């Protein structure tokens, strides 16, 4: 995962910061925060979810 995307993802998910707080901390606009979070989504763990067998 690219470094800025990783940083935004950690701030949003691990530290639970709002878009506004992330924009202030990283000096980027809210659209960039959203873009980084969207880019981070495919990089998350792809561990299969348990499915219910019948």
mmJSON file of the N, C-alpha and C atoms, coordinates in Angstrom:
{"data_MODEL":{"atom_site":{
"group_PDB":["ATOM","ATOM","ATOM","ATOM","ATOM","ATOM","ATOM","ATOM","ATOM","ATOM","ATOM","ATOM","ATOM","ATOM","ATOM","ATOM","ATOM","ATOM","ATOM","ATOM","ATOM","ATOM","ATOM","ATOM","ATOM","ATOM","ATOM","ATOM","ATOM","ATOM","ATOM","ATOM","ATOM","ATOM","ATOM","ATOM","ATOM","ATOM","ATOM","ATOM","ATOM","ATOM","ATOM","ATOM","ATOM","ATOM","ATOM","ATOM","ATOM","ATOM","ATOM","ATOM","ATOM","ATOM","ATOM","ATOM","ATOM","ATOM","ATOM","ATOM","ATOM","ATOM","ATOM","ATOM","ATOM","ATOM","ATOM","ATOM","ATOM","ATOM","ATOM","ATOM","ATOM","ATOM","ATOM","ATOM","ATOM","ATOM","ATOM","ATOM","ATOM","ATOM","ATOM","ATOM","ATOM","ATOM","ATOM","ATOM","ATOM","ATOM","ATOM","ATOM","ATOM","ATOM","ATOM","ATOM","ATOM","ATOM","ATOM","ATOM","ATOM","ATOM","ATOM","ATOM","ATOM","ATOM","ATOM","ATOM","ATOM","ATOM","ATOM","ATOM","ATOM","ATOM","ATOM","ATOM","ATOM","ATOM","ATOM","ATOM","ATOM","ATOM","ATOM","ATOM","ATOM","ATOM","ATOM","ATOM","ATOM","ATOM","ATOM","ATOM","ATOM","ATOM","ATOM","ATOM","ATOM","ATOM","ATOM","ATOM","ATOM","ATOM","ATOM","ATOM","ATOM","ATOM","ATOM","ATOM","ATOM","ATOM","ATOM","ATOM","ATOM","ATOM","ATOM","ATOM","ATOM","ATOM","ATOM","ATOM","ATOM","ATOM"],
"id":[1,2,3,4,5,6,7,8,9,10,11,12,13,14,15,16,17,18,19,20,21,22,23,24,25,26,27,28,29,30,31,32,33,34,35,36,37,38,39,40,41,42,43,44,45,46,47,48,49,50,51,52,53,54,55,56,57,58,59,60,61,62,63,64,65,66,67,68,69,70,71,72,73,74,75,76,77,78,79,80,81,82,83,84,85,86,87,88,89,90,91,92,93,94,95,96,97,98,99,100,101,102,103,104,105,106,107,108,109,110,111,112,113,114,115,116,117,118,119,120,121,122,123,124,125,126,127,128,129,130,131,132,133,134,135,136,137,138,139,140,141,142,143,144,145,146,147,148,149,150,151,152,153,154,155,156,157,158,159,160,161,162],
"type_symbol":["N","C","C","N","C","C","N","C","C","N","C","C","N","C","C","N","C","C","N","C","C","N","C","C","N","C","C","N","C","C","N","C","C","N","C","C","N","C","C","N","C","C","N","C","C","N","C","C","N","C","C","N","C","C","N","C","C","N","C","C","N","C","C","N","C","C","N","C","C","N","C","C","N","C","C","N","C","C","N","C","C","N","C","C","N","C","C","N","C","C","N","C","C","N","C","C","N","C","C","N","C","C","N","C","C","N","C","C","N","C","C","N","C","C","N","C","C","N","C","C","N","C","C","N","C","C","N","C","C","N","C","C","N","C","C","N","C","C","N","C","C","N","C","C","N","C","C","N","C","C","N","C","C","N","C","C","N","C","C","N","C","C"],
"label_atom_id":["N","CA","C","N","CA","C","N","CA","C","N","CA","C","N","CA","C","N","CA","C","N","CA","C","N","CA","C","N","CA","C","N","CA","C","N","CA","C","N","CA","C","N","CA","C","N","CA","C","N","CA","C","N","CA","C","N","CA","C","N","CA","C","N","CA","C","N","CA","C","N","CA","C","N","CA","C","N","CA","C","N","CA","C","N","CA","C","N","CA","C","N","CA","C","N","CA","C","N","CA","C","N","CA","C","N","CA","C","N","CA","C","N","CA","C","N","CA","C","N","CA","C","N","CA","C","N","CA","C","N","CA","C","N","CA","C","N","CA","C","N","CA","C","N","CA","C","N","CA","C","N","CA","C","N","CA","C","N","CA","C","N","CA","C","N","CA","C","N","CA","C","N","CA","C","N","CA","C","N","CA","C","N","CA","C","N","CA","C"],
"label_alt_id":[null,null,null,null,null,null,null,null,null,null,null,null,null,null,null,null,null,null,null,null,null,null,null,null,null,null,null,null,null,null,null,null,null,null,null,null,null,null,null,null,null,null,null,null,null,null,null,null,null,null,null,null,null,null,null,null,null,null,null,null,null,null,null,null,null,null,null,null,null,null,null,null,null,null,null,null,null,null,null,null,null,null,null,null,null,null,null,null,null,null,null,null,null,null,null,null,null,null,null,null,null,null,null,null,null,null,null,null,null,null,null,null,null,null,null,null,null,null,null,null,null,null,null,null,null,null,null,null,null,null,null,null,null,null,null,null,null,null,null,null,null,null,null,null,null,null,null,null,null,null,null,null,null,null,null,null,null,null,null,null,null,null],
"label_comp_id":["UNK","UNK","UNK","UNK","UNK","UNK","UNK","UNK","UNK","UNK","UNK","UNK","UNK","UNK","UNK","UNK","UNK","UNK","UNK","UNK","UNK","UNK","UNK","UNK","UNK","UNK","UNK","UNK","UNK","UNK","UNK","UNK","UNK","UNK","UNK","UNK","UNK","UNK","UNK","UNK","UNK","UNK","UNK","UNK","UNK","UNK","UNK","UNK","UNK","UNK","UNK","UNK","UNK","UNK","UNK","UNK","UNK","UNK","UNK","UNK","UNK","UNK","UNK","UNK","UNK","UNK","UNK","UNK","UNK","UNK","UNK","UNK","UNK","UNK","UNK","UNK","UNK","UNK","UNK","UNK","UNK","UNK","UNK","UNK","UNK","UNK","UNK","UNK","UNK","UNK","UNK","UNK","UNK","UNK","UNK","UNK","UNK","UNK","UNK","UNK","UNK","UNK","UNK","UNK","UNK","UNK","UNK","UNK","UNK","UNK","UNK","UNK","UNK","UNK","UNK","UNK","UNK","UNK","UNK","UNK","UNK","UNK","UNK","UNK","UNK","UNK","UNK","UNK","UNK","UNK","UNK","UNK","UNK","UNK","UNK","UNK","UNK","UNK","UNK","UNK","UNK","UNK","UNK","UNK","UNK","UNK","UNK","UNK","UNK","UNK","UNK","UNK","UNK","UNK","UNK","UNK","UNK","UNK","UNK","UNK","UNK","UNK"],
"label_asym_id":["A","A","A","A","A","A","A","A","A","A","A","A","A","A","A","A","A","A","A","A","A","A","A","A","A","A","A","A","A","A","A","A","A","A","A","A","A","A","A","A","A","A","A","A","A","A","A","A","A","A","A","A","A","A","A","A","A","A","A","A","A","A","A","A","A","A","A","A","A","A","A","A","A","A","A","A","A","A","A","A","A","A","A","A","A","A","A","A","A","A","A","A","A","A","A","A","A","A","A","A","A","A","A","A","A","A","A","A","A","A","A","A","A","A","A","A","A","A","A","A","A","A","A","A","A","A","A","A","A","A","A","A","A","A","A","A","A","A","A","A","A","A","A","A","A","A","A","A","A","A","A","A","A","A","A","A","A","A","A","A","A","A"],
"label_entity_id":["1","1","1","1","1","1","1","1","1","1","1","1","1","1","1","1","1","1","1","1","1","1","1","1","1","1","1","1","1","1","1","1","1","1","1","1","1","1","1","1","1","1","1","1","1","1","1","1","1","1","1","1","1","1","1","1","1","1","1","1","1","1","1","1","1","1","1","1","1","1","1","1","1","1","1","1","1","1","1","1","1","1","1","1","1","1","1","1","1","1","1","1","1","1","1","1","1","1","1","1","1","1","1","1","1","1","1","1","1","1","1","1","1","1","1","1","1","1","1","1","1","1","1","1","1","1","1","1","1","1","1","1","1","1","1","1","1","1","1","1","1","1","1","1","1","1","1","1","1","1","1","1","1","1","1","1","1","1","1","1","1","1"],
"label_seq_id":[1,1,1,2,2,2,3,3,3,4,4,4,5,5,5,6,6,6,7,7,7,8,8,8,9,9,9,10,10,10,11,11,11,12,12,12,13,13,13,14,14,14,15,15,15,16,16,16,17,17,17,18,18,18,19,19,19,20,20,20,21,21,21,22,22,22,23,23,23,24,24,24,25,25,25,26,26,26,27,27,27,28,28,28,29,29,29,30,30,30,31,31,31,32,32,32,33,33,33,34,34,34,35,35,35,36,36,36,37,37,37,38,38,38,39,39,39,40,40,40,41,41,41,42,42,42,43,43,43,44,44,44,45,45,45,46,46,46,47,47,47,48,48,48,49,49,49,50,50,50,51,51,51,52,52,52,53,53,53,54,54,54],
"pdbx_PDB_ins_code":[null,null,null,null,null,null,null,null,null,null,null,null,null,null,null,null,null,null,null,null,null,null,null,null,null,null,null,null,null,null,null,null,null,null,null,null,null,null,null,null,null,null,null,null,null,null,null,null,null,null,null,null,null,null,null,null,null,null,null,null,null,null,null,null,null,null,null,null,null,null,null,null,null,null,null,null,null,null,null,null,null,null,null,null,null,null,null,null,null,null,null,null,null,null,null,null,null,null,null,null,null,null,null,null,null,null,null,null,null,null,null,null,null,null,null,null,null,null,null,null,null,null,null,null,null,null,null,null,null,null,null,null,null,null,null,null,null,null,null,null,null,null,null,null,null,null,null,null,null,null,null,null,null,null,null,null,null,null,null,null,null,null],
"Cartn_x":[0.862,0.0,0.908,0.627,1.437,1.382,2.456,2.586,1.478,1.135,0.062,-1.277,-1.564,-2.805,-2.809,-1.697,-1.571,-1.759,-1.154,-1.268,-2.712,-3.395,-4.8,-5.644,-5.41,-6.168,-5.988,-4.753,-4.497,-5.148,-5.071,-5.69,-7.203,-7.796,-9.248,-9.728,-9.037,-9.514,-8.943,-7.639,-7.022,-7.229,-7.027,-7.176,-8.576,-9.406,-10.798,-10.953,-10.07,-10.171,-11.183,-11.843,-12.781,-12.008,-12.723,-12.099,-11.495,-12.254,-11.792,-10.483,-10.39,-9.161,-7.99,-8.267,-7.209,-6.738,-7.668,-7.279,-6.367,-6.668,-5.845,-4.474,-4.458,-3.194,-2.259,-2.806,-1.965,-1.911,-2.679,-2.733,-3.141,-4.221,-4.798,-6.293,-6.963,-8.397,-9.204,-10.477,-11.338,-11.497,-11.498,-11.6,-10.392,-9.221,-8.011,-8.114,-8.677,-8.869,-9.768,-10.879,-11.797,-11.138,-10.36,-9.664,-8.676,-7.925,-6.976,-7.697,-8.819,-9.561,-10.142,-10.617,-11.109,-9.984,-8.81,-7.658,-7.199,-7.404,-6.962,-7.86,-9.096,-10.054,-9.58,-9.097,-8.651,-7.414,-6.685,-5.454,-5.691,-6.921,-7.212,-7.117,-7.048,-6.953,-8.102,-7.778,-8.8,-9.112,-8.997,-9.304,-10.768,-11.041,-12.449,-13.256,-14.461,-15.361,-15.929,-16.178,-16.79,-18.198,-18.538,-19.886,-20.639,-21.909,-22.757,-23.056,-22.747,-23.072,-24.381,-25.183,-26.504,-26.607],
"Cartn_y":[-1.174,0.0,1.236,2.189,3.413,4.131,4.803,5.438,6.439,7.412,8.347,7.632,6.655,5.894,5.128,4.532,3.784,4.705,5.877,6.829,7.28,7.624,8.04,6.896,5.687,4.527,4.322,4.404,4.23,5.327,6.561,7.662,7.487,7.053,6.908,5.689,4.575,3.332,3.079,3.149,2.828,3.944,5.192,6.323,6.915,6.438,6.862,8.376,8.989,10.426,10.695,11.83,12.243,12.728,12.826,13.366,14.733,15.573,16.932,16.924,16.081,16.02,15.486,14.547,14.023,15.106,15.903,16.976,17.98,18.295,19.25,18.644,17.409,16.774,16.593,16.193,15.901,17.039,18.097,19.242,18.819,18.022,17.617,17.888,17.909,18.186,16.905,17.086,15.959,14.986,15.491,14.603,13.678,14.193,13.363,12.283,12.63,11.644,10.52,10.882,9.886,9.022,9.644,8.912,7.902,8.343,7.434,6.262,6.539,5.457,4.491,5.013,4.139,3.289,3.875,3.127,2.065,2.306,1.354,0.127,0.261,-0.836,-2.131,-2.124,-3.388,-3.978,-3.173,-3.63,-4.292,-4.215,-4.848,-6.355,-7.024,-8.482,-9.099,-10.068,-10.733,-12.114,-12.256,-13.523,-13.857,-15.046,-15.408,-15.435,-14.975,-14.996,-16.404,-16.791,-18.093,-18.089,-19.131,-19.226,-20.314,-20.118,-21.058,-22.231,-23.442,-24.61,-25.208,-25.639,-26.182,-27.621],
"Cartn_z":[0.0,0.0,0.0,-0.865,-0.884,0.462,0.793,2.102,2.446,1.57,1.948,2.154,1.313,1.448,2.763,3.084,4.338,5.535,5.472,6.583,6.777,5.687,5.781,6.333,5.843,6.308,7.814,8.285,9.718,10.552,10.085,10.828,10.902,9.8,9.754,10.535,10.384,10.986,12.38,12.519,13.812,14.829,14.392,15.319,15.287,14.374,14.227,14.102,13.307,13.067,11.962,12.054,11.016,9.793,8.662,7.447,7.748,8.467,8.746,9.538,10.555,11.358,10.536,9.635,8.767,7.807,7.275,6.349,7.035,8.282,9.029,9.332,9.785,10.168,8.973,7.816,6.654,5.636,5.888,4.979,3.565,3.495,2.215,2.274,1.115,1.144,1.377,1.703,2.055,0.891,-0.336,-1.5,-1.582,-1.226,-1.226,-0.151,0.994,2.057,1.546,0.938,0.387,-0.67,-1.524,-2.589,-1.988,-0.975,-0.328,0.346,0.993,1.643,0.616,-0.507,-1.577,-2.143,-2.286,-2.799,-1.809,-0.529,0.495,0.556,0.164,0.275,-0.38,-1.627,-2.231,-1.554,-0.798,-0.168,1.18,1.668,2.95,2.808,3.908,3.916,3.131,2.326,1.525,2.083,3.393,4.037,3.803,3.274,3.015,4.308,4.211,5.358,5.51,6.734,6.981,6.413,5.713,5.163,5.907,5.983,6.69,5.764,6.186,5.356,5.847,4.904,5.259,4.893],
"occupancy":[1.0,1.0,1.0,1.0,1.0,1.0,1.0,1.0,1.0,1.0,1.0,1.0,1.0,1.0,1.0,1.0,1.0,1.0,1.0,1.0,1.0,1.0,1.0,1.0,1.0,1.0,1.0,1.0,1.0,1.0,1.0,1.0,1.0,1.0,1.0,1.0,1.0,1.0,1.0,1.0,1.0,1.0,1.0,1.0,1.0,1.0,1.0,1.0,1.0,1.0,1.0,1.0,1.0,1.0,1.0,1.0,1.0,1.0,1.0,1.0,1.0,1.0,1.0,1.0,1.0,1.0,1.0,1.0,1.0,1.0,1.0,1.0,1.0,1.0,1.0,1.0,1.0,1.0,1.0,1.0,1.0,1.0,1.0,1.0,1.0,1.0,1.0,1.0,1.0,1.0,1.0,1.0,1.0,1.0,1.0,1.0,1.0,1.0,1.0,1.0,1.0,1.0,1.0,1.0,1.0,1.0,1.0,1.0,1.0,1.0,1.0,1.0,1.0,1.0,1.0,1.0,1.0,1.0,1.0,1.0,1.0,1.0,1.0,1.0,1.0,1.0,1.0,1.0,1.0,1.0,1.0,1.0,1.0,1.0,1.0,1.0,1.0,1.0,1.0,1.0,1.0,1.0,1.0,1.0,1.0,1.0,1.0,1.0,1.0,1.0,1.0,1.0,1.0,1.0,1.0,1.0,1.0,1.0,1.0,1.0,1.0,1.0],
"B_iso_or_equiv":[0.0,0.0,0.0,0.0,0.0,0.0,0.0,0.0,0.0,0.0,0.0,0.0,0.0,0.0,0.0,0.0,0.0,0.0,0.0,0.0,0.0,0.0,0.0,0.0,0.0,0.0,0.0,0.0,0.0,0.0,0.0,0.0,0.0,0.0,0.0,0.0,0.0,0.0,0.0,0.0,0.0,0.0,0.0,0.0,0.0,0.0,0.0,0.0,0.0,0.0,0.0,0.0,0.0,0.0,0.0,0.0,0.0,0.0,0.0,0.0,0.0,0.0,0.0,0.0,0.0,0.0,0.0,0.0,0.0,0.0,0.0,0.0,0.0,0.0,0.0,0.0,0.0,0.0,0.0,0.0,0.0,0.0,0.0,0.0,0.0,0.0,0.0,0.0,0.0,0.0,0.0,0.0,0.0,0.0,0.0,0.0,0.0,0.0,0.0,0.0,0.0,0.0,0.0,0.0,0.0,0.0,0.0,0.0,0.0,0.0,0.0,0.0,0.0,0.0,0.0,0.0,0.0,0.0,0.0,0.0,0.0,0.0,0.0,0.0,0.0,0.0,0.0,0.0,0.0,0.0,0.0,0.0,0.0,0.0,0.0,0.0,0.0,0.0,0.0,0.0,0.0,0.0,0.0,0.0,0.0,0.0,0.0,0.0,0.0,0.0,0.0,0.0,0.0,0.0,0.0,0.0,0.0,0.0,0.0,0.0,0.0,0.0],
"pdbx_formal_charge":[null,null,null,null,null,null,null,null,null,null,null,null,null,null,null,null,null,null,null,null,null,null,null,null,null,null,null,null,null,null,null,null,null,null,null,null,null,null,null,null,null,null,null,null,null,null,null,null,null,null,null,null,null,null,null,null,null,null,null,null,null,null,null,null,null,null,null,null,null,null,null,null,null,null,null,null,null,null,null,null,null,null,null,null,null,null,null,null,null,null,null,null,null,null,null,null,null,null,null,null,null,null,null,null,null,null,null,null,null,null,null,null,null,null,null,null,null,null,null,null,null,null,null,null,null,null,null,null,null,null,null,null,null,null,null,null,null,null,null,null,null,null,null,null,null,null,null,null,null,null,null,null,null,null,null,null,null,null,null,null,null,null],
"auth_seq_id":[1,1,1,2,2,2,3,3,3,4,4,4,5,5,5,6,6,6,7,7,7,8,8,8,9,9,9,10,10,10,11,11,11,12,12,12,13,13,13,14,14,14,15,15,15,16,16,16,17,17,17,18,18,18,19,19,19,20,20,20,21,21,21,22,22,22,23,23,23,24,24,24,25,25,25,26,26,26,27,27,27,28,28,28,29,29,29,30,30,30,31,31,31,32,32,32,33,33,33,34,34,34,35,35,35,36,36,36,37,37,37,38,38,38,39,39,39,40,40,40,41,41,41,42,42,42,43,43,43,44,44,44,45,45,45,46,46,46,47,47,47,48,48,48,49,49,49,50,50,50,51,51,51,52,52,52,53,53,53,54,54,54],
"auth_comp_id":["UNK","UNK","UNK","UNK","UNK","UNK","UNK","UNK","UNK","UNK","UNK","UNK","UNK","UNK","UNK","UNK","UNK","UNK","UNK","UNK","UNK","UNK","UNK","UNK","UNK","UNK","UNK","UNK","UNK","UNK","UNK","UNK","UNK","UNK","UNK","UNK","UNK","UNK","UNK","UNK","UNK","UNK","UNK","UNK","UNK","UNK","UNK","UNK","UNK","UNK","UNK","UNK","UNK","UNK","UNK","UNK","UNK","UNK","UNK","UNK","UNK","UNK","UNK","UNK","UNK","UNK","UNK","UNK","UNK","UNK","UNK","UNK","UNK","UNK","UNK","UNK","UNK","UNK","UNK","UNK","UNK","UNK","UNK","UNK","UNK","UNK","UNK","UNK","UNK","UNK","UNK","UNK","UNK","UNK","UNK","UNK","UNK","UNK","UNK","UNK","UNK","UNK","UNK","UNK","UNK","UNK","UNK","UNK","UNK","UNK","UNK","UNK","UNK","UNK","UNK","UNK","UNK","UNK","UNK","UNK","UNK","UNK","UNK","UNK","UNK","UNK","UNK","UNK","UNK","UNK","UNK","UNK","UNK","UNK","UNK","UNK","UNK","UNK","UNK","UNK","UNK","UNK","UNK","UNK","UNK","UNK","UNK","UNK","UNK","UNK","UNK","UNK","UNK","UNK","UNK","UNK","UNK","UNK","UNK","UNK","UNK","UNK"],
"auth_asym_id":["A","A","A","A","A","A","A","A","A","A","A","A","A","A","A","A","A","A","A","A","A","A","A","A","A","A","A","A","A","A","A","A","A","A","A","A","A","A","A","A","A","A","A","A","A","A","A","A","A","A","A","A","A","A","A","A","A","A","A","A","A","A","A","A","A","A","A","A","A","A","A","A","A","A","A","A","A","A","A","A","A","A","A","A","A","A","A","A","A","A","A","A","A","A","A","A","A","A","A","A","A","A","A","A","A","A","A","A","A","A","A","A","A","A","A","A","A","A","A","A","A","A","A","A","A","A","A","A","A","A","A","A","A","A","A","A","A","A","A","A","A","A","A","A","A","A","A","A","A","A","A","A","A","A","A","A","A","A","A","A","A","A"],
"auth_atom_id":["N","CA","C","N","CA","C","N","CA","C","N","CA","C","N","CA","C","N","CA","C","N","CA","C","N","CA","C","N","CA","C","N","CA","C","N","CA","C","N","CA","C","N","CA","C","N","CA","C","N","CA","C","N","CA","C","N","CA","C","N","CA","C","N","CA","C","N","CA","C","N","CA","C","N","CA","C","N","CA","C","N","CA","C","N","CA","C","N","CA","C","N","CA","C","N","CA","C","N","CA","C","N","CA","C","N","CA","C","N","CA","C","N","CA","C","N","CA","C","N","CA","C","N","CA","C","N","CA","C","N","CA","C","N","CA","C","N","CA","C","N","CA","C","N","CA","C","N","CA","C","N","CA","C","N","CA","C","N","CA","C","N","CA","C","N","CA","C","N","CA","C","N","CA","C","N","CA","C","N","CA","C","N","CA","C","N","CA","C"],
"pdbx_PDB_model_num":[1,1,1,1,1,1,1,1,1,1,1,1,1,1,1,1,1,1,1,1,1,1,1,1,1,1,1,1,1,1,1,1,1,1,1,1,1,1,1,1,1,1,1,1,1,1,1,1,1,1,1,1,1,1,1,1,1,1,1,1,1,1,1,1,1,1,1,1,1,1,1,1,1,1,1,1,1,1,1,1,1,1,1,1,1,1,1,1,1,1,1,1,1,1,1,1,1,1,1,1,1,1,1,1,1,1,1,1,1,1,1,1,1,1,1,1,1,1,1,1,1,1,1,1,1,1,1,1,1,1,1,1,1,1,1,1,1,1,1,1,1,1,1,1,1,1,1,1,1,1,1,1,1,1,1,1,1,1,1,1,1,1]
}}}
